[in-house]
Amino acid sequence: MSEIVRYILVAVISYLLGSISVGILLSKLTNGPDLHKVGSGSTGASNVLRTMGVKYGVITLFGDFAKAMLAGGIGWWLGGSLTGAMIAGLFCVLGHNWPVFFKLEGGKGVAATCGVVLTTFPVAGVISILVCIAVIAIWRYISLGSMVLVTLFAILVSIFFAQGNIFIILWAWVIAGLCIGRHHGNIQRLLSGTERKIGQKEESRN
């Protein structure tokens, strides 16, 4: 099997894995709310936490994280290289954000991105996740911590791990851009002082 074919298989498998929305599945299994119609409208762990409670938020977090770790492992195994893992991570996040199984309406990709950063550049990933946790603990804004995570990861990879490889640098900033782009509403609320902190309940969307 040629390298190109293996990378294509990695991309397809990872996208399909990413498209498995843990939040939506939990909501359906527990007769919970339609996540697209409550809170932020996202299917990710943050919205599940606020609208369905801590238990389901944690399950969603680890489920989305695990699928990205699995995709990364497949990328390393089937792709046979860091490039394979990077392709897997990118397409897993794309699947999470725009899932083919759920009308292309997904989450913001934060938990999945955590899995991606750890399966590609683990040192930069661990540092970025620890800083993210510190930011959330201090300011209690999940969105702010998430954007700090991906931005710091892209900076660290670009400076210390890419070794001038434009493909790696571009990939790192695309990963960051996907997350930040999905947080455009949060950015507006952060700037206006209306962003909800951890512990504040979300209300149904109009």
Helices and strands as residue ranges (DSSP letters): H 3-18, H 22-29, H 45-52, H 54-74, I 75-79, H 82-97, G 100-102, H 110-120, H 122-139, H 142-156, I 157-161, H 166-182, H 184-192
